[in-house]
């Protein structure tokens, strides 16, 4: 039979929430054979639950240093290793003989679950939108239920980024905080929807890849999609689509590199820091920023739109056709032929804007056109 040393088990439950992983046992994992003797030099194999597929354990509680697989026990049949989520653990002698009572399936880290509020999905799972091996985003959402808790996506792959793949769509409920560490990125063909009032924690570094669809994030920035100063309309437009309300631009210059303008959809606000946040086309564009045709409740606020000053073509700072309740305020339009142009707009408002060096051929220079 197996004997699992559980001395001081309850001390584990008082360890700070900052622990990333759980020790296999406290203070050390120990394997005992059927005669009650330590399995000296024994071999501990760690697998995904219900399988013979190897699953990495770690030598440190931060889960950054992979353990060997198998882990070699000392002369007392002991070893220190850490894991997170569910595992199957098998033990054999140094000669490869099966130890009675093993394998043991669905062992769970002692720091997981109700004793703490943080949950850590495993980035190696193929799809975070399914239960997987009981350590995916979906698994922890289902496990948490209606309790208040935080799911943390860690950057612990050892590579420049740690990608969490979401193929099956999932929703983050309002009782869960989602924290994405710098270097961790959610990507995949699925859709990640945020319930109203979800708390999203990030240091304004890239959190989303180019394929994932994000819905109803309370507030967004293009930096969450890895904006890099080239073709920034791509990340800005993703952020505008993803937000439940406002996309905030930072204290920097954003460069638009293609013929596609920044497009503000219905019920969305694109805002910047007046006099600081600057949008610049890399080459002449007919329209730099637009409200989606026939959209409602569009707001452009606090942005400096700086055109190329081309004399041979029309270049609009902001343009909208047949929108309703369109507001442009506290913006600066410079070096464009049209600062703001409304066409068939209902209840369009242009408030406290500045127009500088409105350029163009004779008869095509206008700060505002209705």
C-alpha positions as CSV (number, residue, x, y, z in Angstrom):
1,X,0.0,0.0,0.0
2,X,1.1,3.6,-0.4
3,X,1.7,6.0,2.4
4,X,1.5,9.7,1.7
5,X,3.2,11.8,4.4
6,X,0.7,14.6,5.3
7,X,2.5,16.1,8.3
8,X,1.5,19.8,8.8
9,X,-0.8,19.7,5.8
10,X,-3.0,22.4,7.2
11,X,0.0,24.8,7.4
12,X,0.0,24.8,3.6
13,X,-3.4,26.4,3.6
14,X,-2.1,29.4,5.5
15,X,0.7,30.2,2.9
16,X,0.3,33.6,1.2
17,X,-1.8,33.8,-2.0
18,X,1.3,34.8,-3.9
19,X,2.4,31.2,-4.0
20,X,2.3,30.1,-7.6
21,X,2.6,26.3,-7.0
22,X,2.0,23.8,-4.3
23,X,4.6,21.4,-2.8
24,X,3.6,17.8,-3.7
25,X,3.4,17.3,0.1
26,X,4.6,19.2,3.1
27,X,7.4,19.4,3.8
28,X,8.6,16.8,1.3
29,X,7.1,14.2,-0.9
30,X,7.8,10.7,0.5
31,X,7.1,7.3,-1.0
32,X,6.8,4.3,1.3
33,X,6.7,0.7,0.0
34,X,4.3,-2.1,1.1
35,X,6.6,-3.1,4.0
36,X,6.7,0.5,5.4
37,X,10.2,1.3,4.1
38,X,11.1,4.4,2.2
39,X,11.5,3.9,-1.6
40,X,15.2,4.8,-1.6
41,X,16.3,6.2,-5.0
42,X,12.8,5.7,-6.3
43,X,11.5,7.3,-9.5
44,X,8.5,9.6,-9.5
45,X,6.7,10.1,-12.8
46,X,4.3,13.0,-13.3
47,X,1.5,12.8,-15.9
48,X,-1.6,14.6,-17.1
49,X,-4.6,13.1,-15.2
50,X,-6.0,9.9,-16.6
51,X,-3.1,9.6,-19.2
52,X,0.4,8.5,-19.6
53,X,1.3,11.8,-21.1
54,X,4.1,13.5,-19.2
55,X,3.2,16.7,-17.3
56,X,6.0,19.0,-16.0
57,X,6.5,19.4,-12.2
58,X,8.8,22.1,-10.9
59,X,11.6,22.4,-8.4
60,X,10.6,25.9,-7.3
61,X,7.2,27.3,-6.0
62,X,7.2,30.0,-8.8
63,X,7.0,27.1,-11.3
64,X,9.9,28.4,-13.4
65,X,12.4,25.6,-13.1
66,X,11.2,22.3,-14.5
67,X,11.9,19.1,-12.6
68,X,13.3,16.0,-14.3
69,X,10.7,13.4,-15.2
70,X,11.1,11.0,-13.5
71,X,12.1,12.8,-10.3
72,X,14.7,10.8,-8.4
73,X,14.0,10.3,-4.6
74,X,16.8,10.4,-2.1
75,X,17.8,7.7,0.4
76,X,14.8,8.5,2.5
77,X,12.4,8.2,-0.4
78,X,11.9,11.9,-0.4
79,X,12.0,14.8,-2.9
80,X,10.8,18.4,-3.0
81,X,8.8,19.4,-6.1
82,X,5.9,21.6,-6.9
83,X,2.9,21.5,-9.2
84,X,-0.3,23.4,-10.0
85,X,-3.6,21.9,-11.1
86,X,-4.2,18.1,-11.3
87,X,-1.7,15.4,-11.9
88,X,-1.4,11.6,-12.0
89,X,1.7,10.5,-10.1
90,X,3.3,7.1,-10.4
91,X,6.2,5.7,-8.4
92,X,8.7,2.9,-9.3
93,X,11.8,1.6,-7.6
94,X,15.2,2.6,-8.9
95,X,15.1,-0.7,-10.8
96,X,11.8,0.2,-12.5
97,X,9.6,-2.0,-10.4
98,X,6.1,-0.7,-9.7
99,X,5.5,0.5,-6.1
100,X,2.3,-0.9,-4.7
101,X,-0.5,1.7,-4.4
102,X,0.6,3.8,-7.4
103,X,-0.2,5.4,-9.7
104,X,-2.5,7.9,-7.9
105,X,-4.7,10.0,-10.2
106,X,-6.2,13.5,-10.0
107,X,-3.9,14.8,-7.3
108,X,-4.4,18.5,-6.8
109,X,-2.0,21.1,-5.6
110,X,-2.7,22.0,-1.9
111,X,-2.7,25.7,-2.6
112,X,-5.4,25.3,-5.3
113,X,-9.1,25.9,-4.7
114,X,-11.1,27.4,-1.9
115,X,-8.1,28.0,0.4
116,X,-7.0,30.9,-1.8
117,X,-8.5,33.3,-4.3
118,X,-6.0,33.0,-7.2
119,X,-6.2,30.3,-9.9
120,X,-3.5,29.7,-12.5
121,X,-4.4,28.0,-15.9
122,X,-1.7,26.0,-17.6
123,X,-0.5,27.6,-20.9
124,X,0.4,24.3,-22.3
125,X,-3.2,23.2,-22.7
126,X,-4.4,23.0,-26.3
127,X,-7.6,24.9,-25.7
128,X,-8.3,27.1,-22.7
129,X,-12.1,27.0,-23.6
130,X,-12.5,23.4,-22.6
131,X,-12.0,21.5,-19.3
132,X,-8.8,19.9,-20.4
133,X,-6.8,18.4,-17.6
134,X,-8.5,20.4,-15.0
135,X,-6.2,23.4,-15.3
136,X,-7.6,25.5,-18.1
137,X,-9.4,28.9,-18.1
138,X,-12.8,27.2,-18.5
139,X,-12.1,24.7,-15.8
140,X,-11.3,27.4,-13.2
141,X,-14.3,29.5,-14.3
142,X,-16.5,26.5,-13.7
143,X,-14.7,25.6,-10.4
144,X,-15.0,29.2,-9.0
145,X,-18.7,29.3,-9.8
146,X,-20.3,32.4,-8.2
147,X,-17.4,33.0,-5.7
148,X,-15.2,36.0,-5.9
149,X,-11.8,35.1,-7.3
150,X,-8.9,36.0,-9.6
151,X,-7.6,34.0,-12.5
152,X,-4.0,34.8,-13.3
153,X,-2.4,34.1,-16.7
154,X,1.3,34.0,-15.9
155,X,4.3,34.5,-18.1
156,X,6.2,31.4,-17.2
157,X,7.1,29.6,-20.5
158,X,10.7,30.7,-20.6
159,X,10.1,32.3,-24.0
160,X,9.6,35.9,-24.9
161,X,5.8,35.4,-24.6
162,X,3.6,32.8,-23.0
163,X,0.6,32.1,-25.2
164,X,-2.7,30.9,-23.8
165,X,-4.7,29.4,-26.8
166,X,-8.5,29.9,-26.8
167,X,-10.2,28.0,-29.6
168,X,-13.6,27.3,-27.9
169,X,-15.3,30.6,-26.9
170,X,-15.6,31.5,-23.2
171,X,-17.1,34.2,-21.0
172,X,-15.5,35.8,-18.0
173,X,-18.3,36.3,-15.4
174,X,-18.6,39.5,-13.3
175,X,-17.4,37.8,-10.1
176,X,-14.0,36.9,-11.6
177,X,-11.0,39.2,-12.0
178,X,-8.8,38.3,-15.0
179,X,-5.2,39.3,-14.5
180,X,-2.8,38.9,-17.5
181,X,0.9,39.3,-16.6
182,X,3.3,41.2,-18.8
183,X,4.5,38.6,-21.4
184,X,1.3,36.5,-21.3
185,X,-0.9,36.6,-24.4
186,X,-4.3,35.2,-25.1
187,X,-4.8,34.2,-28.7
188,X,-6.6,31.7,-30.9
189,X,-9.7,31.4,-33.1
190,X,-12.2,31.7,-30.2
191,X,-14.1,34.6,-28.7
192,X,-13.4,35.8,-25.2
193,X,-16.4,37.8,-23.8
194,X,-16.3,39.9,-20.7
195,X,-19.5,40.1,-18.6
196,X,-20.5,43.6,-17.5
197,X,-18.4,45.0,-14.7
198,X,-15.6,42.4,-15.0
199,X,-12.3,43.6,-13.6
200,X,-9.4,43.2,-16.0
201,X,-5.9,43.7,-14.6
202,X,-2.9,44.4,-16.8
203,X,0.0,46.8,-16.9
204,X,-1.0,48.1,-20.4
205,X,1.3,45.6,-22.1
206,X,0.2,43.3,-24.9
207,X,-2.4,40.8,-23.6
208,X,-4.1,39.7,-26.8
209,X,-2.9,38.2,-30.1
210,X,-4.0,39.0,-33.6
211,X,-6.5,36.1,-34.0
212,X,-8.5,36.3,-30.8
213,X,-11.8,38.1,-30.7
214,X,-12.5,40.2,-27.6
215,X,-16.0,41.4,-26.7
216,X,-17.2,43.9,-24.1
217,X,-13.9,44.6,-22.3
218,X,-14.8,47.6,-20.1
219,X,-12.0,49.8,-21.3
220,X,-9.3,49.2,-23.9
221,X,-6.0,50.6,-25.3
222,X,-4.3,49.6,-28.5
223,X,-1.3,48.6,-26.4
224,X,-3.3,45.5,-25.3
225,X,-2.9,44.3,-28.9
226,X,0.8,45.2,-29.1
227,X,0.7,48.4,-31.0
228,X,4.2,49.2,-32.3
229,X,4.2,52.5,-34.2
230,X,3.6,50.9,-37.6
231,X,0.2,50.2,-39.0
232,X,-1.3,51.3,-35.7
233,X,-4.8,51.5,-37.1
234,X,-5.0,47.7,-36.9
235,X,-4.6,47.6,-33.1
236,X,-6.6,50.7,-32.6
237,X,-9.5,49.3,-34.6
238,X,-9.3,46.0,-32.7
239,X,-9.4,47.9,-29.4
240,X,-12.4,50.0,-30.6
241,X,-14.4,46.8,-31.5
242,X,-13.5,45.1,-28.3
243,X,-14.4,47.8,-25.8
244,X,-17.7,48.1,-24.1
245,X,-17.3,51.9,-24.3
246,X,-14.0,53.7,-24.6
247,X,-10.6,53.1,-26.3
248,X,-8.0,55.3,-24.7
249,X,-4.9,56.4,-26.7
250,X,-1.7,57.2,-24.8
251,X,0.8,60.0,-24.6
252,X,2.5,59.1,-27.9
253,X,2.3,59.3,-31.7
254,X,0.3,56.6,-33.5
255,X,1.3,56.0,-37.2
256,X,-1.3,55.0,-39.7
257,X,0.4,53.0,-42.5
258,X,-2.4,51.8,-44.8
259,X,-5.3,53.2,-46.8
260,X,-7.7,52.0,-44.0
261,X,-8.7,54.7,-41.6
262,X,-9.3,54.4,-37.9
263,X,-13.1,53.5,-37.7
264,X,-15.2,54.3,-34.6
265,X,-18.3,52.0,-34.3
266,X,-21.6,52.9,-32.7
267,X,-21.6,53.6,-28.9
268,X,-17.8,53.9,-28.8
269,X,-15.4,56.6,-27.8
270,X,-11.9,57.1,-29.1
271,X,-10.0,59.4,-26.7
272,X,-6.5,60.8,-26.2
273,X,-4.6,63.3,-24.2
274,X,-5.3,66.8,-25.7
275,X,-2.2,68.3,-27.4
276,X,-0.2,65.1,-26.8
277,X,-1.9,62.1,-28.4
278,X,-1.1,62.3,-32.1
279,X,-2.3,60.4,-35.1
280,X,-0.1,60.7,-38.2
281,X,-0.6,59.0,-41.6
282,X,2.6,57.6,-43.1
283,X,1.3,58.7,-46.5
284,X,-1.6,60.7,-47.9
285,X,-5.0,59.3,-46.9
286,X,-8.5,60.4,-48.0
287,X,-9.7,59.9,-44.4
288,X,-7.6,59.5,-41.3
289,X,-10.3,58.9,-38.7
290,X,-14.0,58.1,-39.5
291,X,-17.2,57.2,-37.8
292,X,-18.7,54.1,-39.2
293,X,-21.4,55.0,-41.7
294,X,-24.9,55.4,-40.1
295,X,-23.4,54.6,-36.7
296,X,-24.9,56.2,-33.5
297,X,-23.3,57.8,-30.4
298,X,-19.8,58.2,-31.8
299,X,-17.2,60.3,-29.9
300,X,-13.7,61.5,-30.9
301,X,-12.1,63.4,-28.0
302,X,-8.7,64.8,-27.2
303,X,-6.8,63.6,-30.3
304,X,-4.4,65.5,-32.4
305,X,-4.8,64.5,-36.1
306,X,-1.8,65.6,-38.2
307,X,-2.1,65.1,-41.9
308,X,0.6,65.1,-44.7
309,X,-0.3,68.6,-46.0
310,X,-0.7,67.2,-49.5
311,X,-2.0,69.8,-52.0
312,X,-3.0,67.4,-54.7
313,X,-5.7,65.4,-52.9
314,X,-8.4,65.7,-50.3
315,X,-7.4,64.6,-46.8
316,X,-9.9,64.6,-44.0
317,X,-9.1,64.6,-40.4
318,X,-12.5,63.1,-39.3
319,X,-15.3,62.1,-41.6
320,X,-18.8,60.6,-41.0
321,X,-21.8,59.9,-43.3
322,X,-25.3,59.7,-42.0
323,X,-24.4,59.1,-38.4
324,X,-26.5,60.1,-35.4
325,X,-25.3,61.8,-32.2
326,X,-21.7,62.3,-33.4
327,X,-19.4,64.4,-31.1
328,X,-15.9,65.7,-31.9
329,X,-14.4,67.7,-29.1
330,X,-11.1,69.0,-27.7
331,X,-9.3,67.8,-30.8
332,X,-6.6,69.5,-33.0
333,X,-6.7,69.1,-36.8
334,X,-3.5,70.2,-38.6
335,X,-2.1,69.9,-42.1
336,X,-5.3,68.4,-43.6
337,X,-7.7,69.8,-46.2
338,X,-10.8,69.1,-44.2
339,X,-10.6,69.2,-40.4
340,X,-14.0,67.7,-39.8
341,X,-16.6,66.7,-42.4
342,X,-20.1,65.6,-41.7
343,X,-22.4,64.4,-44.5
344,X,-26.0,63.8,-43.7
345,X,-25.3,63.6,-40.0
346,X,-28.1,64.0,-37.4
347,X,-27.2,65.9,-34.3
348,X,-23.5,66.3,-35.1
349,X,-21.5,68.4,-32.6
350,X,-18.1,70.0,-33.0
351,X,-16.9,71.5,-29.7
352,X,-13.7,73.2,-28.6
353,X,-11.5,72.0,-31.4
354,X,-8.5,73.7,-33.0
355,X,-7.8,73.9,-36.7
356,X,-4.3,74.7,-37.8
357,X,-2.7,74.9,-41.3
358,X,-5.7,73.6,-43.2
359,X,-4.2,73.1,-46.6
360,X,-5.2,72.0,-50.1
361,X,-5.8,73.4,-53.5
362,X,-8.0,76.4,-53.9
363,X,-11.6,75.8,-52.7
364,X,-10.8,72.5,-50.9
365,X,-9.6,73.9,-47.6
366,X,-12.2,73.8,-44.8
367,X,-11.9,73.4,-41.0
368,X,-15.5,72.1,-40.8
369,X,-17.8,71.0,-43.5
370,X,-21.5,70.0,-43.0
